[in-house]
Amino acid sequence: MGPVVSSVSEQLDDVDFYYVDVDQSSDLAGQFGVQSIPTLILIKEGEEVDRSVGFAPEEQVKDFAQS
């Protein structure tokens, strides 16, 4: 997913993307209930509004980020 998310992040100036290594940040993964990777979590105004689990192609990630 790394290359897909990197590509989408270059296309969308109004969306911030953050990568979290769940092995290094297990507390954060637990806080967000991440049980599978990759997991994309869309957060707006501090609240989770959507979640995508598993690989997704670039267009799907772009649509997800803009929702």
All heavy atoms as TSV, in Angstrom:
chain	resi	resn	atom	element	x	y	z
A	1	MET	N	N	0.819	-1.201	0.000
A	1	MET	CA	C	0.000	0.000	0.000
A	1	MET	C	C	0.859	1.259	0.000
A	1	MET	O	O	0.365	2.305	-0.403
A	1	MET	CB	C	-0.916	0.029	1.222
A	1	MET	CG	C	-2.125	-0.873	1.181
A	1	MET	SD	S	-3.349	-0.479	-0.049
A	1	MET	CE	C	-3.827	1.164	0.342
A	2	GLY	N	N	2.074	1.178	0.452
A	2	GLY	CA	C	2.930	2.355	0.543
A	2	GLY	C	C	3.007	3.153	-0.743
A	2	GLY	O	O	2.762	4.370	-0.733
A	3	PRO	N	N	3.342	2.505	-1.879
A	3	PRO	CA	C	3.422	3.266	-3.126
A	3	PRO	C	C	2.083	3.869	-3.554
A	3	PRO	O	O	2.043	4.979	-4.087
A	3	PRO	CB	C	3.902	2.224	-4.143
A	3	PRO	CG	C	4.597	1.187	-3.336
A	3	PRO	CD	C	3.853	1.149	-2.037
A	4	VAL	N	N	0.996	3.165	-3.299
A	4	VAL	CA	C	-0.333	3.672	-3.664
A	4	VAL	C	C	-0.656	4.913	-2.837
A	4	VAL	O	O	-1.055	5.951	-3.369
A	4	VAL	CB	C	-1.417	2.582	-3.464
A	4	VAL	CG1	C	-2.810	3.167	-3.606
A	4	VAL	CG2	C	-1.201	1.435	-4.430
A	5	VAL	N	N	-0.462	4.836	-1.540
A	5	VAL	CA	C	-0.770	5.968	-0.657
A	5	VAL	C	C	0.157	7.143	-0.964
A	5	VAL	O	O	-0.279	8.286	-0.982
A	5	VAL	CB	C	-0.686	5.543	0.827
A	5	VAL	CG1	C	-0.822	6.739	1.749
A	5	VAL	CG2	C	-1.760	4.516	1.146
A	6	SER	N	N	1.428	6.867	-1.242
A	6	SER	CA	C	2.361	7.943	-1.594
A	6	SER	C	C	1.912	8.664	-2.856
A	6	SER	O	O	1.941	9.899	-2.921
A	6	SER	CB	C	3.767	7.390	-1.796
A	6	SER	OG	O	4.301	6.949	-0.586
A	7	SER	N	N	1.472	7.914	-3.842
A	7	SER	CA	C	1.007	8.511	-5.089
A	7	SER	C	C	-0.227	9.374	-4.856
A	7	SER	O	O	-0.316	10.501	-5.351
A	7	SER	CB	C	0.706	7.420	-6.117
A	7	SER	OG	O	0.190	7.968	-7.296
A	8	VAL	N	N	-1.176	8.854	-4.093
A	8	VAL	CA	C	-2.402	9.611	-3.812
A	8	VAL	C	C	-2.075	10.859	-3.000
A	8	VAL	O	O	-2.621	11.934	-3.257
A	8	VAL	CB	C	-3.447	8.730	-3.096
A	8	VAL	CG1	C	-4.639	9.559	-2.636
A	8	VAL	CG2	C	-3.904	7.601	-4.006
A	9	SER	N	N	-1.161	10.749	-2.047
A	9	SER	CA	C	-0.818	11.919	-1.222
A	9	SER	C	C	-0.193	13.028	-2.056
A	9	SER	O	O	-0.357	14.210	-1.739
A	9	SER	CB	C	0.101	11.524	-0.065
A	9	SER	OG	O	1.388	11.185	-0.525
A	10	GLU	N	N	0.510	12.679	-3.128
A	10	GLU	CA	C	1.084	13.682	-4.020
A	10	GLU	C	C	0.002	14.364	-4.866
A	10	GLU	O	O	0.180	15.494	-5.303
A	10	GLU	CB	C	2.124	13.049	-4.932
A	10	GLU	CG	C	3.371	12.610	-4.198
A	10	GLU	CD	C	4.342	11.844	-5.073
A	10	GLU	OE1	O	4.096	11.708	-6.293
A	10	GLU	OE2	O	5.359	11.367	-4.534
A	11	GLN	N	N	-1.109	13.687	-5.076
A	11	GLN	CA	C	-2.190	14.224	-5.899
A	11	GLN	C	C	-3.160	15.103	-5.109
A	11	GLN	O	O	-3.837	15.957	-5.685
A	11	GLN	CB	C	-2.978	13.078	-6.544
A	11	GLN	CG	C	-2.162	12.221	-7.480
A	11	GLN	CD	C	-2.942	11.009	-7.930
A	11	GLN	OE1	O	-4.116	11.098	-8.264
A	11	GLN	NE2	N	-2.287	9.853	-7.945
A	12	LEU	N	N	-3.255	14.879	-3.812
A	12	LEU	CA	C	-4.240	15.589	-2.988
A	12	LEU	C	C	-3.541	16.527	-2.012
A	12	LEU	O	O	-2.951	16.085	-1.029
A	12	LEU	CB	C	-5.102	14.583	-2.212
A	12	LEU	CG	C	-5.875	13.565	-3.041
A	12	LEU	CD1	C	-6.624	12.597	-2.131
A	12	LEU	CD2	C	-6.829	14.254	-3.998
A	13	ASP	N	N	-3.619	17.810	-2.276
A	13	ASP	CA	C	-2.961	18.793	-1.416
A	13	ASP	C	C	-3.724	19.059	-0.118
A	13	ASP	O	O	-3.143	19.519	0.858
A	13	ASP	CB	C	-2.793	20.122	-2.170
A	13	ASP	CG	C	-1.823	20.009	-3.324
A	13	ASP	OD1	O	-0.896	19.179	-3.256
A	13	ASP	OD2	O	-1.992	20.756	-4.306
A	14	ASP	N	N	-5.019	18.776	-0.104
A	14	ASP	CA	C	-5.846	19.119	1.044
A	14	ASP	C	C	-6.065	17.954	2.011
A	14	ASP	O	O	-6.880	18.041	2.915
A	14	ASP	CB	C	-7.194	19.672	0.583
A	14	ASP	CG	C	-7.973	18.691	-0.276
A	14	ASP	OD1	O	-7.354	17.781	-0.861
A	14	ASP	OD2	O	-9.204	18.837	-0.365
A	15	VAL	N	N	-5.307	16.860	1.823
A	15	VAL	CA	C	-5.431	15.689	2.695
A	15	VAL	C	C	-4.047	15.350	3.238
A	15	VAL	O	O	-3.072	15.328	2.496
A	15	VAL	CB	C	-5.990	14.472	1.911
A	15	VAL	CG1	C	-6.081	13.252	2.813
A	15	VAL	CG2	C	-7.348	14.790	1.306
A	16	ASP	N	N	-3.964	15.112	4.536
A	16	ASP	CA	C	-2.708	14.705	5.160
A	16	ASP	C	C	-2.727	13.200	5.387
A	16	ASP	O	O	-3.732	12.655	5.853
A	16	ASP	CB	C	-2.508	15.400	6.504
A	16	ASP	CG	C	-2.344	16.899	6.357
A	16	ASP	OD1	O	-1.692	17.326	5.389
A	16	ASP	OD2	O	-2.862	17.634	7.215
A	17	PHE	N	N	-1.623	12.560	5.068
A	17	PHE	CA	C	-1.482	11.120	5.265
A	17	PHE	C	C	-0.389	10.876	6.295
A	17	PHE	O	O	0.657	11.528	6.265
A	17	PHE	CB	C	-1.090	10.427	3.951
A	17	PHE	CG	C	-2.191	10.406	2.931
A	17	PHE	CD1	C	-2.393	11.475	2.080
A	17	PHE	CD2	C	-3.021	9.298	2.823
A	17	PHE	CE1	C	-3.401	11.458	1.135
A	17	PHE	CE2	C	-4.038	9.270	1.879
A	17	PHE	CZ	C	-4.228	10.349	1.033
A	18	TYR	N	N	-0.620	9.911	7.193
A	18	TYR	CA	C	0.358	9.546	8.207
A	18	TYR	C	C	0.507	8.037	8.197
A	18	TYR	O	O	-0.479	7.312	8.121
A	18	TYR	CB	C	-0.096	10.008	9.596
A	18	TYR	CG	C	-0.248	11.497	9.679
A	18	TYR	CD1	C	-1.478	12.101	9.424
A	18	TYR	CD2	C	0.827	12.303	9.998
A	18	TYR	CE1	C	-1.619	13.481	9.479
A	18	TYR	CE2	C	0.693	13.680	10.062
A	18	TYR	CZ	C	-0.533	14.257	9.803
A	18	TYR	OH	O	-0.674	15.614	9.857
A	19	TYR	N	N	1.743	7.593	8.270
A	19	TYR	CA	C	2.031	6.160	8.335
A	19	TYR	C	C	2.346	5.801	9.780
A	19	TYR	O	O	3.064	6.537	10.456
A	19	TYR	CB	C	3.259	5.805	7.490
A	19	TYR	CG	C	3.075	6.005	6.019
A	19	TYR	CD1	C	3.366	7.212	5.410
A	19	TYR	CD2	C	2.629	4.958	5.227
A	19	TYR	CE1	C	3.204	7.387	4.053
A	19	TYR	CE2	C	2.463	5.123	3.866
A	19	TYR	CZ	C	2.758	6.333	3.282
A	19	TYR	OH	O	2.602	6.498	1.938
A	20	VAL	N	N	1.824	4.684	10.231
A	20	VAL	CA	C	2.115	4.207	11.577
A	20	VAL	C	C	2.594	2.770	11.473
A	20	VAL	O	O	1.914	1.925	10.885
A	20	VAL	CB	C	0.863	4.287	12.490
A	20	VAL	CG1	C	1.162	3.691	13.850
A	20	VAL	CG2	C	0.384	5.720	12.609
A	21	ASP	N	N	3.754	2.500	12.020
A	21	ASP	CA	C	4.277	1.135	12.102
A	21	ASP	C	C	3.640	0.492	13.329
A	21	ASP	O	O	3.981	0.838	14.470
A	21	ASP	CB	C	5.803	1.172	12.228
A	21	ASP	CG	C	6.430	-0.205	12.287
A	21	ASP	OD1	O	5.745	-1.172	12.703
A	21	ASP	OD2	O	7.606	-0.318	11.924
A	22	VAL	N	N	2.703	-0.409	13.116
A	22	VAL	CA	C	1.951	-0.985	14.236
A	22	VAL	C	C	2.829	-1.838	15.140
A	22	VAL	O	O	2.489	-2.043	16.301
A	22	VAL	CB	C	0.713	-1.781	13.765
A	22	VAL	CG1	C	-0.289	-0.862	13.098
A	22	VAL	CG2	C	1.092	-2.927	12.863
A	23	ASP	N	N	3.945	-2.328	14.623
A	23	ASP	CA	C	4.870	-3.067	15.484
A	23	ASP	C	C	5.566	-2.134	16.462
A	23	ASP	O	O	5.834	-2.508	17.601
A	23	ASP	CB	C	5.919	-3.805	14.637
A	23	ASP	CG	C	5.314	-4.928	13.821
A	23	ASP	OD1	O	4.333	-5.549	14.298
A	23	ASP	OD2	O	5.808	-5.185	12.705
A	24	GLN	N	N	5.850	-0.917	16.022
A	24	GLN	CA	C	6.523	0.068	16.871
A	24	GLN	C	C	5.529	0.880	17.710
A	24	GLN	O	O	5.912	1.467	18.716
A	24	GLN	CB	C	7.350	1.026	16.003
A	24	GLN	CG	C	8.461	0.358	15.240
A	24	GLN	CD	C	9.539	-0.190	16.151
A	24	GLN	OE1	O	9.872	0.405	17.168
A	24	GLN	NE2	N	10.066	-1.340	15.798
A	25	SER	N	N	4.282	0.929	17.287
A	25	SER	CA	C	3.262	1.747	17.961
A	25	SER	C	C	2.029	0.907	18.277
A	25	SER	O	O	0.912	1.251	17.899
A	25	SER	CB	C	2.882	2.940	17.078
A	25	SER	OG	O	3.998	3.714	16.765
A	26	SER	N	N	2.237	-0.177	18.983
A	26	SER	CA	C	1.124	-1.088	19.270
A	26	SER	C	C	0.035	-0.425	20.112
A	26	SER	O	O	-1.141	-0.754	19.980
A	26	SER	CB	C	1.620	-2.367	19.935
A	26	SER	OG	O	2.300	-2.076	21.142
A	27	ASP	N	N	0.413	0.522	20.971
A	27	ASP	CA	C	-0.596	1.229	21.776
A	27	ASP	C	C	-1.543	2.025	20.878
A	27	ASP	O	O	-2.752	2.013	21.086
A	27	ASP	CB	C	0.061	2.169	22.787
A	27	ASP	CG	C	0.779	1.439	23.895
A	27	ASP	OD1	O	0.549	0.220	24.061
A	27	ASP	OD2	O	1.588	2.080	24.597
A	28	LEU	N	N	-0.983	2.711	19.890
A	28	LEU	CA	C	-1.806	3.491	18.969
A	28	LEU	C	C	-2.685	2.577	18.124
A	28	LEU	O	O	-3.864	2.856	17.910
A	28	LEU	CB	C	-0.923	4.364	18.074
A	28	LEU	CG	C	-1.636	5.350	17.160
A	28	LEU	CD1	C	-2.488	6.326	17.959
A	28	LEU	CD2	C	-0.622	6.101	16.316
A	29	ALA	N	N	-2.118	1.470	17.663
A	29	ALA	CA	C	-2.901	0.494	16.897
A	29	ALA	C	C	-4.061	-0.031	17.743
A	29	ALA	O	O	-5.184	-0.169	17.257
A	29	ALA	CB	C	-2.013	-0.643	16.432
A	30	GLY	N	N	-3.805	-0.306	19.005
A	30	GLY	CA	C	-4.857	-0.766	19.902
A	30	GLY	C	C	-5.910	0.295	20.143
A	30	GLY	O	O	-7.109	-0.001	20.200
A	31	GLN	N	N	-5.481	1.543	20.280
A	31	GLN	CA	C	-6.414	2.648	20.500
A	31	GLN	C	C	-7.405	2.769	19.352
A	31	GLN	O	O	-8.592	3.049	19.573
A	31	GLN	CB	C	-5.631	3.955	20.640
A	31	GLN	CG	C	-6.480	5.182	20.793
A	31	GLN	CD	C	-5.638	6.449	20.839
A	31	GLN	OE1	O	-4.433	6.413	21.069
A	31	GLN	NE2	N	-6.274	7.576	20.606
A	32	PHE	N	N	-6.936	2.521	18.138
A	32	PHE	CA	C	-7.804	2.619	16.965
A	32	PHE	C	C	-8.381	1.268	16.543
A	32	PHE	O	O	-9.074	1.185	15.539
A	32	PHE	CB	C	-7.053	3.272	15.795
A	32	PHE	CG	C	-6.941	4.754	15.933
A	32	PHE	CD1	C	-5.816	5.325	16.501
A	32	PHE	CD2	C	-7.968	5.585	15.530
A	32	PHE	CE1	C	-5.703	6.688	16.638
A	32	PHE	CE2	C	-7.874	6.956	15.670
A	32	PHE	CZ	C	-6.740	7.518	16.235
A	33	GLY	N	N	-8.108	0.219	17.294
A	33	GLY	CA	C	-8.685	-1.087	16.995
A	33	GLY	C	C	-8.188	-1.695	15.698
A	33	GLY	O	O	-8.926	-2.421	15.038
A	34	VAL	N	N	-6.941	-1.411	15.330
A	34	VAL	CA	C	-6.369	-1.966	14.108
A	34	VAL	C	C	-6.026	-3.433	14.358
A	34	VAL	O	O	-5.216	-3.751	15.220
A	34	VAL	CB	C	-5.114	-1.179	13.662
A	34	VAL	CG1	C	-4.445	-1.860	12.484
A	34	VAL	CG2	C	-5.489	0.249	13.324
A	35	GLN	N	N	-6.676	-4.317	13.608
A	35	GLN	CA	C	-6.443	-5.748	13.762
A	35	GLN	C	C	-5.824	-6.364	12.518
A	35	GLN	O	O	-5.304	-7.470	12.580
A	35	GLN	CB	C	-7.749	-6.459	14.103
A	35	GLN	CG	C	-8.313	-6.003	15.424
A	35	GLN	CD	C	-9.623	-6.700	15.751
A	35	GLN	OE1	O	-10.297	-7.250	14.890
A	35	GLN	NE2	N	-9.991	-6.660	17.020
A	36	SER	N	N	-5.907	-5.666	11.399
A	36	SER	CA	C	-5.344	-6.153	10.139
A	36	SER	C	C	-4.607	-5.006	9.461
A	36	SER	O	O	-4.960	-3.845	9.615
A	36	SER	CB	C	-6.451	-6.631	9.200
A	36	SER	OG	O	-7.166	-7.694	9.762
A	37	ILE	N	N	-3.584	-5.385	8.708
A	37	ILE	CA	C	-2.880	-4.375	7.934
A	37	ILE	C	C	-2.853	-4.812	6.483
A	37	ILE	O	O	-2.791	-6.006	6.209
A	37	ILE	CB	C	-1.453	-4.102	8.469
A	37	ILE	CG1	C	-0.684	-5.395	8.687
A	37	ILE	CG2	C	-1.485	-3.285	9.720
A	37	ILE	CD1	C	0.726	-5.201	9.135
A	38	PRO	N	N	-2.997	-3.851	5.589
A	38	PRO	CA	C	-3.097	-2.417	5.838
A	38	PRO	C	C	-4.501	-1.997	6.263
A	38	PRO	O	O	-5.490	-2.597	5.864
A	38	PRO	CB	C	-2.756	-1.809	4.484
A	38	PRO	CG	C	-3.195	-2.831	3.490
A	38	PRO	CD	C	-2.980	-4.160	4.149
A	39	THR	N	N	-4.540	-0.979	7.093
A	39	THR	CA	C	-5.793	-0.341	7.487
A	39	THR	C	C	-5.650	1.156	7.247
A	39	THR	O	O	-4.675	1.757	7.685
A	39	THR	CB	C	-6.107	-0.597	8.978
A	39	THR	OG1	O	-6.317	-1.991	9.181
A	39	THR	CG2	C	-7.351	0.162	9.419
A	40	LEU	N	N	-6.599	1.721	6.539
A	40	LEU	CA	C	-6.654	3.167	6.339
A	40	LEU	C	C	-7.800	3.703	7.183
A	40	LEU	O	O	-8.912	3.170	7.142
A	40	LEU	CB	C	-6.915	3.511	4.871
A	40	LEU	CG	C	-5.909	3.001	3.850
A	40	LEU	CD1	C	-6.396	3.327	2.436
A	40	LEU	CD2	C	-4.552	3.621	4.087
A	41	ILE	N	N	-7.524	4.733	7.958
A	41	ILE	CA	C	-8.549	5.338	8.803
A	41	ILE	C	C	-8.686	6.799	8.397
A	41	ILE	O	O	-7.700	7.537	8.392
A	41	ILE	CB	C	-8.194	5.218	10.291
A	41	ILE	CG1	C	-8.036	3.742	10.676
A	41	ILE	CG2	C	-9.260	5.901	11.150
A	41	ILE	CD1	C	-7.518	3.521	12.089
A	42	LEU	N	N	-9.890	7.201	8.056
A	42	LEU	CA	C	-10.166	8.582	7.680
A	42	LEU	C	C	-10.664	9.322	8.917
A	42	LEU	O	O	-11.668	8.932	9.517
A	42	LEU	CB	C	-11.217	8.625	6.568
A	42	LEU	CG	C	-11.570	9.988	6.012
A	42	LEU	CD1	C	-10.352	10.643	5.360
A	42	LEU	CD2	C	-12.692	9.865	4.995
A	43	ILE	N	N	-9.936	10.362	9.290
A	43	ILE	CA	C	-10.281	11.143	10.469
A	43	ILE	C	C	-10.561	12.574	10.038
A	43	ILE	O	O	-9.753	13.191	9.344
A	43	ILE	CB	C	-9.139	11.102	11.505
A	43	ILE	CG1	C	-8.916	9.653	11.963
A	43	ILE	CG2	C	-9.441	12.025	12.688
A	43	ILE	CD1	C	-7.710	9.460	12.846
A	44	LYS	N	N	-11.718	13.073	10.446
A	44	LYS	CA	C	-12.090	14.465	10.176
A	44	LYS	C	C	-12.448	15.119	11.495
A	44	LYS	O	O	-13.238	14.560	12.269
A	44	LYS	CB	C	-13.279	14.548	9.213
A	44	LYS	CG	C	-12.933	14.135	7.795
A	44	LYS	CD	C	-14.109	14.345	6.867
A	44	LYS	CE	C	-13.741	13.938	5.451
A	44	LYS	NZ	N	-14.864	14.114	4.531
A	45	GLU	N	N	-11.856	16.272	11.730
A	45	GLU	CA	C	-12.113	17.030	12.954
A	45	GLU	C	C	-11.934	16.164	14.193
A	45	GLU	O	O	-12.716	16.241	15.144
A	45	GLU	CB	C	-13.492	17.678	12.899
A	45	GLU	CG	C	-13.628	18.667	11.763
A	45	GLU	CD	C	-14.990	19.315	11.672
A	45	GLU	OE1	O	-15.773	19.219	12.640
A	45	GLU	OE2	O	-15.273	19.920	10.622
A	46	GLY	N	N	-10.913	15.300	14.172
A	46	GLY	CA	C	-10.573	14.486	15.331
A	46	GLY	C	C	-11.401	13.236	15.529
A	46	GLY	O	O	-11.197	12.504	16.489
A	47	GLU	N	N	-12.343	12.966	14.633
A	47	GLU	CA	C	-13.219	11.804	14.767
A	47	GLU	C	C	-13.050	10.870	13.573
A	47	GLU	O	O	-12.970	11.325	12.429
A	47	GLU	CB	C	-14.687	12.242	14.843
A	47	GLU	CG	C	-15.016	13.109	16.032
A	47	GLU	CD	C	-14.948	12.376	17.355
A	47	GLU	OE1	O	-15.296	11.169	17.396
A	47	GLU	OE2	O	-14.539	12.998	18.344
A	48	GLU	N	N	-13.040	9.570	13.842
A	48	GLU	CA	C	-12.999	8.602	12.753
A	48	GLU	C	C	-14.331	8.621	12.017
A	48	GLU	O	O	-15.382	8.495	12.632
A	48	GLU	CB	C	-12.743	7.187	13.294
A	48	GLU	CG	C	-12.693	6.153	12.201
A	48	GLU	CD	C	-12.373	4.744	12.682
A	48	GLU	OE1	O	-11.756	4.583	13.753
A	48	GLU	OE2	O	-12.751	3.801	11.978
A	49	VAL	N	N	-14.263	8.787	10.696
A	49	VAL	CA	C	-15.488	8.820	9.904
A	49	VAL	C	C	-15.582	7.656	8.919
A	49	VAL	O	O	-16.666	7.374	8.407
A	49	VAL	CB	C	-15.655	10.158	9.148
A	49	VAL	CG1	C	-15.844	11.299	10.131
A	49	VAL	CG2	C	-14.491	10.436	8.226
A	50	ASP	N	N	-14.456	6.990	8.660
A	50	ASP	CA	C	-14.486	5.847	7.755
A	50	ASP	C	C	-13.221	5.027	7.950
A	50	ASP	O	O	-12.234	5.510	8.491
A	50	ASP	CB	C	-14.603	6.304	6.303
A	50	ASP	CG	C	-15.196	5.247	5.383
A	50	ASP	OD1	O	-15.476	4.116	5.850
A	50	ASP	OD2	O	-15.372	5.538	4.191
A	51	ARG	N	N	-13.285	3.779	7.471
A	51	ARG	CA	C	-12.169	2.852	7.625
A	51	ARG	C	C	-12.161	1.912	6.436
A	51	ARG	O	O	-13.196	1.463	5.973
A	51	ARG	CB	C	-12.346	2.070	8.923
A	51	ARG	CG	C	-11.348	0.998	9.188
A	51	ARG	CD	C	-11.638	0.318	10.509
A	51	ARG	NE	N	-11.451	1.261	11.601
A	51	ARG	CZ	C	-10.593	1.100	12.597
A	51	ARG	NH1	N	-9.880	-0.002	12.672
A	51	ARG	NH2	N	-10.465	1.997	13.532
A	52	SER	N	N	-10.960	1.591	5.959
A	52	SER	CA	C	-10.786	0.640	4.868
A	52	SER	C	C	-9.712	-0.349	5.284
A	52	SER	O	O	-8.623	0.046	5.728
A	52	SER	CB	C	-10.363	1.379	3.590
A	52	SER	OG	O	-10.050	0.464	2.571
A	53	VAL	N	N	-10.011	-1.636	5.161
A	53	VAL	CA	C	-9.069	-2.684	5.556
A	53	VAL	C	C	-8.722	-3.511	4.329
A	53	VAL	O	O	-9.600	-3.921	3.577
A	53	VAL	CB	C	-9.667	-3.584	6.659
A	53	VAL	CG1	C	-8.699	-4.694	7.037
A	53	VAL	CG2	C	-10.038	-2.760	7.883
A	54	GLY	N	N	-7.428	-3.747	4.135
A	54	GLY	CA	C	-6.957	-4.540	3.007
A	54	GLY	C	C	-6.456	-3.657	1.888
A	54	GLY	O	O	-6.621	-2.441	1.901
A	55	PHE	N	N	-5.823	-4.292	0.920
A	55	PHE	CA	C	-5.268	-3.549	-0.199
A	55	PHE	C	C	-6.380	-2.896	-1.009
A	55	PHE	O	O	-7.447	-3.460	-1.194
A	55	PHE	CB	C	-4.455	-4.467	-1.118
A	55	PHE	CG	C	-3.877	-3.735	-2.300
A	55	PHE	CD1	C	-2.718	-3.009	-2.163
A	55	PHE	CD2	C	-4.533	-3.738	-3.522
A	55	PHE	CE1	C	-2.193	-2.307	-3.240
A	55	PHE	CE2	C	-4.022	-3.037	-4.604
A	55	PHE	CZ	C	-2.848	-2.319	-4.463
A	56	ALA	N	N	-6.099	-1.692	-1.499
A	56	ALA	CA	C	-7.038	-0.976	-2.370
A	56	ALA	C	C	-6.232	-0.324	-3.492
A	56	ALA	O	O	-5.142	0.189	-3.245
A	56	ALA	CB	C	-7.802	0.079	-1.582
A	57	PRO	N	N	-6.763	-0.329	-4.707
A	57	PRO	CA	C	-6.077	0.335	-5.814
A	57	PRO	C	C	-6.101	1.858	-5.642
A	57	PRO	O	O	-6.886	2.405	-4.857
A	57	PRO	CB	C	-6.855	-0.101	-7.052
A	57	PRO	CG	C	-8.182	-0.530	-6.550
A	57	PRO	CD	C	-7.999	-0.985	-5.137
A	58	GLU	N	N	-5.258	2.531	-6.399
A	58	GLU	CA	C	-5.074	3.970	-6.260
A	58	GLU	C	C	-6.372	4.763	-6.343
A	58	GLU	O	O	-6.624	5.638	-5.512
A	58	GLU	CB	C	-4.089	4.457	-7.328
A	58	GLU	CG	C	-3.678	5.891	-7.147
A	58	GLU	CD	C	-2.557	6.287	-8.069
A	58	GLU	OE1	O	-1.591	5.512	-8.229
A	58	GLU	OE2	O	-2.654	7.383	-8.637
A	59	GLU	N	N	-7.201	4.500	-7.330
A	59	GLU	CA	C	-8.446	5.265	-7.476
A	59	GLU	C	C	-9.366	5.075	-6.271
A	59	GLU	O	O	-10.041	6.010	-5.834
A	59	GLU	CB	C	-9.172	4.890	-8.765
A	59	GLU	CG	C	-8.580	5.543	-9.989
A	59	GLU	CD	C	-8.528	7.070	-9.905
A	59	GLU	OE1	O	-9.547	7.685	-9.539
A	59	GLU	OE2	O	-7.458	7.623	-10.199
A	60	GLN	N	N	-9.389	3.872	-5.715
A	60	GLN	CA	C	-10.234	3.612	-4.546
A	60	GLN	C	C	-9.702	4.368	-3.327
A	60	GLN	O	O	-10.480	4.929	-2.551
A	60	GLN	CB	C	-10.289	2.112	-4.274
A	60	GLN	CG	C	-11.277	1.734	-3.191
A	60	GLN	CD	C	-11.397	0.228	-3.033
A	60	GLN	OE1	O	-11.031	-0.540	-3.919
A	60	GLN	NE2	N	-11.898	-0.201	-1.908
A	61	VAL	N	N	-8.391	4.402	-3.162
A	61	VAL	CA	C	-7.795	5.149	-2.047
A	61	VAL	C	C	-8.071	6.636	-2.220
A	61	VAL	O	O	-8.398	7.338	-1.248
A	61	VAL	CB	C	-6.274	4.868	-1.927
A	61	VAL	CG1	C	-5.631	5.783	-0.907
A	61	VAL	CG2	C	-6.036	3.402	-1.578
A	62	LYS	N	N	-7.966	7.129	-3.435
A	62	LYS	CA	C	-8.232	8.542	-3.697
A	62	LYS	C	C	-9.686	8.887	-3.373
A	62	LYS	O	O	-9.961	9.888	-2.709
A	62	LYS	CB	C	-7.922	8.859	-5.156
A	62	LYS	CG	C	-7.919	10.313	-5.494
A	62	LYS	CD	C	-7.445	10.531	-6.913
A	62	LYS	CE	C	-7.413	11.981	-7.276
A	62	LYS	NZ	N	-6.940	12.197	-8.656
A	63	ASP	N	N	-10.615	8.056	-3.810
A	63	ASP	CA	C	-12.034	8.269	-3.499
A	63	ASP	C	C	-12.273	8.215	-1.991
A	63	ASP	O	O	-13.021	9.018	-1.439
A	63	ASP	CB	C	-12.903	7.236	-4.193
A	63	ASP	CG	C	-12.974	7.415	-5.717
A	63	ASP	OD1	O	-12.582	8.506	-6.196
A	63	ASP	OD2	O	-13.380	6.460	-6.398
A	64	PHE	N	N	-11.635	7.249	-1.325
A	64	PHE	CA	C	-11.770	7.095	0.121
A	64	PHE	C	C	-11.287	8.368	0.835
A	64	PHE	O	O	-11.970	8.882	1.721
A	64	PHE	CB	C	-10.958	5.883	0.585
A	64	PHE	CG	C	-10.890	5.712	2.068
A	64	PHE	CD1	C	-11.943	5.140	2.760
A	64	PHE	CD2	C	-9.782	6.113	2.791
A	64	PHE	CE1	C	-11.892	4.981	4.143
A	64	PHE	CE2	C	-9.715	5.961	4.155
A	64	PHE	CZ	C	-10.771	5.391	4.836
A	65	ALA	N	N	-10.141	8.880	0.431
A	65	ALA	CA	C	-9.561	10.046	1.085
A	65	ALA	C	C	-10.406	11.297	0.862
A	65	ALA	O	O	-10.388	12.208	1.692
A	65	ALA	CB	C	-8.144	10.283	0.586
A	66	GLN	N	N	-11.134	11.346	-0.215
A	66	GLN	CA	C	-11.942	12.527	-0.525
A	66	GLN	C	C	-13.374	12.412	-0.017
A	66	GLN	O	O	-14.154	13.341	-0.175
A	66	GLN	CB	C	-11.947	12.768	-2.032
A	66	GLN	CG	C	-10.593	13.164	-2.556
A	66	GLN	CD	C	-10.571	13.323	-4.055
A	66	GLN	OE1	O	-11.056	12.458	-4.784
A	66	GLN	NE2	N	-10.011	14.413	-4.522
A	67	SER	N	N	-13.709	11.302	0.615
A	67	SER	CA	C	-15.095	11.129	1.078
A	67	SER	C	C	-15.382	11.920	2.341
A	67	SER	O	O	-14.544	12.416	2.998
A	67	SER	CB	C	-15.405	9.656	1.323
A	67	SER	OG	O	-14.600	9.099	2.315
